[in-house]
């Protein structure tokens, strides 16, 4: 009698998947939205796609530090969302990419138990959607900056080098909900908010 193989996603495996996704999603956004010039990126194969990742040493170091801290917070279950904010020269917020994280700890919104392959397909679809948003998002000015905001529970230990900030919301904005993905432990929902023309 053949036994069914059950694939169990551990907390550590789920955190690794979520953090890796955020790394590729942030790189894709910075490239697609022109925050960094194209020559600062190189193409790699991931999620059965060609995705662009930065070659800029300063940006790589910054993202590495953020993702490492994010990983630690996800392991402790204290992260609520990650937000990438794109602002113009005058600090006016132009776009706000929000990734809501549900750890399913309350049992009410418990994520399903998808296979690793299904999770990878869901992530692939999100990366494709991020790229496709170029067709409807307003053009950004030539010089933009970005901020990464991590929303945590009050119980989270915040490193001294991190600082609190306002939520950088956009007044009278348009919201577009993109796809989500889930592991057995985490569910990530994606929304882009932008200032209309």
Buried (B, 14 or more C-beta within 10 A) or exposed (E): EEEEEEEEBEBEBBBBBBBBBBBBBBBBBBBBBBBBEEEBBEEEEBBEBEBBBBEBEEBBEEBEEBBEBBBBBBBEBBBBBBBBBBBBEEEEBBBBBBBBBBBBEEEEEBBEBBEEEBBBBBBBBBBBBBBEBEEEBEEBEEEBEBBBBBBBEEEBEEEEEEEEEEEBEBEEBBEEEBBBBBBBBBBBBBBBBBBEE
